[in-house]
Amino acid sequence: MSAAQKFMFGRDFAEEQANPARQRAQPDPEPEPAPEPDPEPEPEPTYSQAELEAARTEGHAQGHAAGLAEGRRAAEAEADQAQTRAIDRLAAGLEMLAAGEAKARETRDRESLEVCVGLLRRLFPALTRRHGQHEIEQLFQDALERLRDEPRVVVRCADRHLDALKERVDDLAARMGFEGRVVLLADDTMQAGDARVEWADGGVERDSARLWQDVERAVERALAPAAPETEVGAGSGSASDQHAGDDAAQAASAAPSQNPANTPVDGRNA
């Protein structure tokens, strides 16, 4: 096949028409090549019936296996979700149970403390009548233990304890090594079991009314709502407050309260 040549616009058709001989001298153009025939299509594959059945069986098996795997994954995902929901419900239930138990424990502690304080309040007068004399004597001995060089001591108490104390005061003073003078005075403003020991520079006293005020303040602290913990060790104070009522109740029959040695209890020097 000859190569195609470009038309260069150098051909003069007018001259060729005027000179027919020259027109005949021009070679005839080469004929266009015939197009190549299309390739023959490949023959379609053919399968036997056995091959078709085998392919169908294999496809069914693969689809069945894929369905089983997908179902297994879905079942496992559902089981995981159900387990998560169950754990969440269990955690919420445990939290509610713990909160309820804490509330119940707080209620029990509060009720127990109120019962104990109520019983002590009702028993205190009887305990004072029974043991008030002993408390006054103990107060007197505790004072004389550090007043051996004091020249004069005044003991004030309720009138009901005065006679019994007169019988005991000399013996108690001698036992404590006190050689000064002891003055006993009845005080109508004092309750049974209360007493005051005075000397030149101060004194000590047992005051049931003030003692009960201490008990009630301790009970109020114990029954007050616990403050939120804001730092490490912040909850340590609440535990002591819970026992404050018991400590104050025990203090009702413990050693008497004391004023500083340089401060007279009633502003007077005995």
C-alpha positions as CSV (number, residue, x, y, z in Angstrom):
1,M,0.0,0.0,0.0
2,S,1.4,3.4,-1.1
3,A,1.6,6.1,1.5
4,A,-0.9,8.9,1.4
5,Q,0.4,12.2,0.0
6,K,-0.7,15.6,1.2
7,F,-2.3,18.0,-1.2
8,M,0.0,21.0,-1.5
9,F,-2.3,23.3,-3.5
10,G,0.3,23.4,-6.4
11,R,-2.0,21.9,-9.0
12,D,-3.6,24.3,-11.5
13,F,-6.9,23.0,-12.6
14,A,-7.5,25.8,-15.1
15,E,-4.3,25.0,-16.9
16,E,-5.2,21.4,-17.1
17,Q,-8.5,22.2,-18.7
18,A,-6.8,24.4,-21.2
19,N,-4.2,21.7,-22.0
20,P,-5.9,18.4,-22.3
21,A,-2.7,16.6,-23.2
22,R,-1.1,17.6,-20.0
23,Q,-4.2,16.5,-18.2
24,R,-3.9,13.1,-19.7
25,A,-0.2,12.9,-18.7
26,Q,-1.1,13.0,-15.1
27,P,-1.1,9.5,-13.5
28,D,-4.4,8.2,-12.2
29,P,-4.8,8.2,-8.5
30,E,-4.3,4.9,-6.7
31,P,-7.4,3.1,-5.7
32,E,-8.4,3.1,-2.0
33,P,-7.4,-0.1,-0.2
34,A,-10.2,-2.4,0.7
35,P,-11.0,-2.5,4.4
36,E,-9.8,-5.4,6.4
37,P,-12.4,-8.0,7.2
38,D,-13.7,-8.1,10.8
39,P,-12.2,-10.9,12.9
40,E,-14.4,-13.9,13.3
41,P,-16.0,-14.0,16.8
42,E,-14.8,-16.6,19.2
43,P,-17.1,-19.5,19.7
44,E,-19.2,-19.3,22.9
45,P,-18.1,-21.7,25.6
46,T,-20.3,-24.7,26.1
47,Y,-20.9,-26.5,29.4
48,S,-22.2,-30.0,30.0
49,Q,-25.2,-30.6,32.3
50,A,-22.9,-32.1,34.9
51,E,-20.8,-29.0,34.9
52,L,-23.8,-26.8,35.3
53,E,-25.1,-28.9,38.2
54,A,-21.7,-28.8,39.9
55,A,-21.5,-25.0,39.5
56,R,-25.1,-24.6,40.9
57,T,-24.3,-26.8,43.9
58,E,-21.0,-24.9,44.6
59,G,-22.9,-21.6,44.4
60,H,-25.6,-22.8,46.8
61,A,-22.9,-24.0,49.2
62,Q,-21.0,-20.8,49.1
63,G,-24.2,-18.8,49.6
64,H,-25.2,-21.0,52.5
65,A,-21.8,-20.6,54.1
66,A,-21.9,-16.8,53.6
67,G,-25.4,-16.7,55.1
68,L,-24.3,-18.8,58.1
69,A,-21.3,-16.5,58.7
70,E,-23.4,-13.4,58.4
71,G,-26.0,-14.8,60.8
72,R,-23.3,-15.9,63.2
73,R,-21.8,-12.4,63.2
74,A,-25.2,-10.8,63.7
75,A,-26.0,-13.2,66.6
76,E,-22.6,-12.5,68.2
77,A,-23.2,-8.7,67.9
78,E,-26.6,-9.0,69.4
79,A,-25.3,-11.2,72.2
80,D,-22.5,-8.6,72.9
81,Q,-25.1,-5.8,73.0
82,A,-27.4,-7.8,75.3
83,Q,-24.4,-8.5,77.6
84,T,-23.5,-4.8,77.7
85,R,-27.1,-3.8,78.5
86,A,-27.2,-6.4,81.2
87,I,-23.9,-5.2,82.7
88,D,-25.2,-1.6,82.6
89,R,-28.4,-2.6,84.4
90,L,-26.4,-4.5,86.9
91,A,-24.1,-1.6,87.6
92,A,-27.1,0.8,87.9
93,G,-28.8,-1.7,90.3
94,L,-25.6,-2.0,92.4
95,E,-25.2,1.7,92.6
96,M,-28.8,2.1,93.7
97,L,-28.4,-0.7,96.2
98,A,-25.2,0.9,97.6
99,A,-27.0,4.3,97.8
100,G,-30.0,2.7,99.5
101,E,-27.7,0.8,101.9
102,A,-25.8,4.0,102.8
103,K,-29.1,5.8,103.4
104,A,-30.4,3.0,105.5
105,R,-27.2,2.8,107.5
106,E,-27.3,6.6,108.1
107,T,-31.0,6.3,109.2
108,R,-30.1,3.4,111.6
109,D,-27.2,5.4,113.0
110,R,-29.3,8.5,113.5
111,E,-32.2,6.5,115.1
112,S,-29.8,4.6,117.3
113,L,-28.1,7.8,118.5
114,E,-31.5,9.5,119.1
115,V,-32.6,6.5,121.2
116,C,-29.4,6.4,123.2
117,V,-29.6,10.2,123.9
118,G,-33.2,9.9,124.8
119,L,-32.5,7.0,127.2
120,L,-29.6,8.9,128.7
121,R,-31.7,12.0,129.2
122,R,-34.4,10.0,131.0
123,L,-31.8,8.1,133.1
124,F,-29.6,11.0,133.9
125,P,-31.7,12.4,136.9
126,A,-31.7,9.0,138.5
127,L,-28.0,8.5,137.9
128,T,-27.3,11.9,139.4
129,R,-29.4,11.1,142.5
130,R,-27.6,7.8,142.9
131,H,-24.1,8.8,142.0
132,G,-24.1,12.6,142.5
133,Q,-22.4,12.4,145.9
134,H,-19.6,10.3,144.5
135,E,-19.1,12.8,141.6
136,I,-18.8,15.7,144.0
137,E,-16.3,13.8,146.1
138,Q,-14.3,12.9,143.0
139,L,-14.3,16.6,141.9
140,F,-13.1,17.6,145.4
141,Q,-10.2,15.1,145.4
142,D,-9.1,16.0,141.9
143,A,-8.9,19.7,143.0
144,L,-7.0,19.0,146.2
145,E,-4.4,16.9,144.3
146,R,-2.9,20.1,143.0
147,L,-3.9,22.4,145.9
148,R,-1.9,20.9,148.8
149,D,-0.3,24.2,149.5
150,E,-3.5,26.2,149.2
151,P,-4.5,27.7,152.6
152,R,-8.3,27.8,152.0
153,V,-10.7,25.9,149.7
154,V,-14.5,26.6,149.3
155,V,-16.8,23.8,148.2
156,R,-20.3,24.8,147.0
157,C,-23.0,22.2,146.3
158,A,-26.7,21.6,146.5
159,D,-28.2,21.5,150.0
160,R,-29.1,17.9,149.7
161,H,-25.4,16.9,149.5
162,L,-24.1,19.2,152.2
163,D,-24.5,17.0,155.3
164,A,-23.1,13.9,153.6
165,L,-20.1,15.9,152.3
166,K,-19.4,17.3,155.8
167,E,-19.0,13.7,157.1
168,R,-16.5,12.9,154.3
169,V,-14.6,16.1,153.7
170,D,-12.0,15.8,156.5
171,D,-11.2,12.3,155.6
172,L,-10.8,13.1,151.9
173,A,-8.6,16.1,152.7
174,A,-6.4,14.1,154.9
175,R,-6.2,11.3,152.2
176,M,-5.0,13.9,149.6
177,G,-2.5,15.5,152.0
178,F,-4.4,18.8,152.2
179,E,-3.7,20.7,155.4
180,G,-5.6,24.0,154.6
181,R,-9.1,25.0,155.6
182,V,-12.2,23.5,153.8
183,V,-15.4,25.6,153.8
184,L,-18.6,23.9,152.7
185,L,-21.5,26.1,151.5
186,A,-25.0,25.2,150.2
187,D,-26.0,26.8,146.9
188,D,-29.8,26.7,146.1
189,T,-29.1,27.5,142.4
190,M,-27.2,24.2,141.9
191,Q,-28.8,20.9,140.8
192,A,-28.2,17.6,142.5
193,G,-24.8,16.3,141.6
194,D,-23.4,19.7,140.7
195,A,-20.6,21.3,142.7
196,R,-18.0,24.0,142.6
197,V,-14.5,24.0,144.2
198,E,-13.0,27.4,144.5
199,W,-9.6,28.7,145.7
200,A,-7.8,32.0,145.6
201,D,-6.8,31.8,141.9
202,G,-9.5,29.8,140.3
203,G,-11.8,26.8,140.6
204,V,-13.3,23.8,139.0
205,E,-17.0,22.8,138.7
206,R,-19.4,20.1,137.7
207,D,-22.3,21.6,135.8
208,S,-25.0,19.2,134.5
209,A,-26.7,21.9,132.4
210,R,-23.5,22.8,130.6
211,L,-22.7,19.1,130.3
212,W,-26.0,18.5,128.5
213,Q,-25.3,21.4,126.2
214,D,-22.1,19.7,125.2
215,V,-24.0,16.5,124.6
216,E,-26.6,18.2,122.5
217,R,-23.9,20.0,120.4
218,A,-22.1,16.7,119.8
219,V,-25.4,15.0,118.8
220,E,-26.1,17.9,116.4
221,R,-22.7,17.4,114.8
222,A,-23.3,13.7,114.5
223,L,-26.7,14.0,113.0
224,A,-25.7,16.8,110.6
225,P,-25.4,15.8,106.9
226,A,-21.9,14.8,105.9
227,A,-20.0,17.5,104.0
228,P,-18.8,16.5,100.5
229,E,-15.2,15.4,100.4
230,T,-13.0,17.9,98.6
231,E,-9.6,16.7,99.4
232,V,-7.7,13.6,100.6
233,G,-8.5,12.9,104.2
234,A,-11.6,15.2,104.2
235,G,-13.8,12.4,105.3
236,S,-11.8,11.7,108.4
237,G,-13.7,14.3,110.4
238,S,-17.1,12.8,109.6
239,A,-16.2,9.5,111.3
240,S,-15.3,11.3,114.5
241,D,-18.5,13.3,114.4
242,Q,-20.5,10.1,114.1
243,H,-19.0,9.0,117.5
244,A,-19.4,12.4,119.0
245,G,-22.8,11.6,120.5
246,D,-21.4,8.5,122.2
247,D,-18.4,10.4,123.5
248,A,-20.5,13.2,124.9
249,A,-22.9,10.7,126.5
250,Q,-20.0,9.0,128.2
251,A,-18.7,12.4,129.3
252,A,-21.9,12.8,131.4
253,S,-20.5,10.5,134.0
254,A,-16.8,11.2,133.4
255,A,-14.4,13.6,135.1
256,P,-15.8,17.1,135.7
257,S,-15.0,20.1,133.5
258,Q,-12.3,22.4,134.6
259,N,-11.7,26.2,134.2
260,P,-8.2,27.5,133.9
261,A,-6.4,27.7,137.2
262,N,-6.0,31.5,136.9
263,T,-9.7,32.2,136.2
264,P,-12.2,32.0,139.1
265,V,-15.4,30.3,138.0
266,D,-17.7,33.0,139.3
267,G,-15.4,36.0,139.2
268,R,-14.7,35.9,142.9
269,N,-11.8,34.8,145.0
270,A,-12.7,32.4,147.7
